[in-house]
Amino acid sequence: MNAEYDSIALQYQQTKNSPLRRFVESYTLLDLIGDVSGLSVLDLACGDGFYTRKVKEQGAARVLGVDISPAMIGLAEEQERSQPLGIEYVCCDVQTMPDLGLFDLVIAAYLLHYAPGESQLVQMCERIAAHLRPGGRFVSLNENPRQSLEQYAGYTQYGFNKTAEAPLRDGSPITYWLVSGREMISFTAFFYDTGKYERVFGAAGLTMVQWHQLKLSEEGLVNHGPEYWKEYMNNPPVVGIECRR
């Protein structure tokens, strides 16, 4: 996984400026995260530190970002050097993440669906739970397991497409194609159904699982109009997840 993101780090960073990521992804995730004032936050799959910085700017006391890609961590550390916020970064695989302390909140914008098999998914969830204080929350954006293959279409206007081969089974690969400027970049995620996720969460000690639909900000609706968002919001490829230790 690190090789995929090492090769596209700068291009992937540029996609943060798209209307989709600004008015839906960021709006949804930050709404789910809520008030972080005084909290300790662990940002997994932090990439270039986009959300890591957001939660620190919104008042979190301690923020630590983790990513498997050295290139992504390099971008995050470069921003920290140019505009210091007191954020720490660690480059490692979440599956084998060392003990980094206990946190009030663990967040992950796109992590779990990169597990290529159930054992890797289990390891991720166990490491997440091990870093949460009792009662602490895990909040994530994730591949939407409720989509059928027939719904893997209609996203070209938003700058990406997703494809997979039938039938969809736990561990089935899903290819995402993103357009960044004139370049086409791709990466692979993996399908798991809701039951699989919830069983793995429960075994790791993550309970009170909630699935959250994406939200569109009023600014995004005004700027682009309802027709622009119709296909994406009626057929969301991504879903929010929230659970507690």
N, C-alpha and C positions, 0 to 999 in steps of 0.2 A: 504493500500500500504506500510506503514512503516513497518508492521510486516513481509511482504515478504522480504524486503531488510535488515531488522535487522538480519534475520536468515541466510542470505547468504553474508553478507557484505565482509568478508575476501575472500571468494571464488570469488565473483564478482570482487573484486579488482585485483585478479590474471589474469582475462581475459583481462585486459588492455595490457598484454604482447603478445597477440596473433597477428599473421601477419595481420589478418583481421582488427583488431582495430588499429594497428599501421600504416599500409600502405594504408588503405582505409578510415576508420572512422576518425582518427585524421587528416590525410592529407586533407580530404574533408572539415571537420569542420573548421580547422584552415585557410584553403584557403578562405572559405566563410567569416570568421571573418575579415581577412585582417589585416591591420596596426592598432594597438590599442594604439600607443604611446600617452600618456597623457590623454587617455579616462577613464571615469568611467564605470565599467562593472559589471553587475549583472548576476551571473551564477546560473540559476535555475536547480533543480534536479542535484545538483553539485556532489552528491555521495561523494567519498573520496577526492574530490578536485583536481582531475587530470587536468581538463581543467581550473579550477580556478587558479591553480598555473601556468599553461602554459601562460595564458594571462597576469598574473602579471610579469612573467619572460620576456615577450615580450614588456614590457614597459607601461602597463596600470597604470594610476595614482592611482585609487581606485578600489579595487576588493572586492566584497562581494558574498559569496556563500550561497545558501539556499537549504536545503533538508529536506524531511519529516522524514527521518530515523535517529534516535538518534545514531545508530551504525555507519552509514556512516559519520555523522558529527563528531563522536568521532575519526574516522580514519583521517579525514581531519584536525581536530584540533591537533591531535598527530603529523602529519607531520609539521604543522605550528610551533609547539613548538620546534621540532628538527631542523627545517630549516626555521627560521622566514623570511617571505616575507612581512609582514604587511597586511595579508588578514584577513577579518572578516568573521565569519560564523554564520548563524542563522538556528535553527532547527524549521521548521514550514511547514504547508501545503500551497502550492502556492495559492490554492483557497481562503484561509483566511489570506493571508500574510499581516502583518501590513505595514504601510507606512515606507519604508526604504530609501526614497529619490528618486531623479531623476537621471537617468543614460543615458549615450550616447549610450550604447549598452546593450541589454539583450540577453544572450545566453542560450540554453537549449539542451543538448545532451540527447534526449529521455524524453519527459515530456507530451506533449499534448495527446498522445495515451494512457495515463493511466487514462484519464477521463472516468469513467464508464457510463456516460450519458451526454446528450447535456448540461444540466444545469451546470454540473461541468466543461465542456469544455468552456462554456461561462464565468464562473467565473475566470478560469485560464487566458483567453485572456484579460479580463477586468483588472485583476491585473497586467498583463504584460504591457498593454498600460498605466496604471496609473503610472508605474515606468520609462517610457521613456520620455525623453525630446522631444519637438516637432522636428520632423525630425530624431529622433533617430531610430536605427535599432533593429529588433528582428531577430536572426539567430538561426536555430534549425535543428537537425537531428530528423527524425520522421518515424514511420511506413509508408511504401509506400502504399497509397490508390489505386494506379493504378494496383496492382497485383490482379489477379483472384485466386480463390482457387486452381485451377489446377497448379498454379505456386508456391504453398507453399511446395516446395520440392527441394531436391538436395543440401542441405547445410551441410550434415553430415561431409564432409571433412574439413569444416571450424569450426567445434566444436559446431554446434547448429542445431536445427530444429524448425519449426513453424507449428502449426496446428490450424484449425478452422472448425466449422461445417457449412454446407450449409443451407440456402443461407446467403451470407454476407449482413448484414444490418448495418446501423449506430448503434453503440453500441455493435456489435457482439464481443464476447471475442475471443482473439487470444492467444494461449499458446506458449510461447518460452521455449525451452529446451536447456540449455547450459551445456557443459562439461568442468569442471574445475578440471584438474588432473584426479583422479579416480571418482570424485563425479559428479552426475547429479543434476543440479539446474534448477528451473523453475520459471517463473513469467508470469503474465497475462497482455496483452495490449488489446486495443479495436479499432475496425475498424470504421473509418468515411471516407466518400468519399470526393474528392477534393472540390466539391460544398459546402458541409457542412462546411469544414474548412474555405473556402473563405467567406462564409456568416457570420460565427461567427467572423472571423477577421475583416471584414468590420464593423459589428455592434459595435465592441469594439474600432474602430478608427484606426485599423491597415490596411494600404492600400499598393498599389504597390506590391502585392503578387507575388513572383517568386518561382517556383519549380526548384530545381537544382539536376541534376544527380550526382551520386557518382563519385569520381575521384580516380584513382590508381596512386600512386607515382612511379616514375621511379625506385627508389630503390626496391620497392616491386616487380615490374615487372622483374627486373634483378635477384633478390634473389630467386624468386619462379617460374619464367617462365610464359608465357602467358596461357598455358593450365590449370595451377592451378587456375587462376583467372577467367577463361572463364564462368563457371556456375554462379558465383556470380555477375560478372559485366554485364552479359547478362540478368540476372533476379534479379535485386537488391531489397532486401526486405526493404530497407531504402531509404529515399529521403531527400534532403536538402530543407529547407524553409527559405525564406528571405522576410521581409516586413518592412514597416516604419510606424511610428506614424505621 
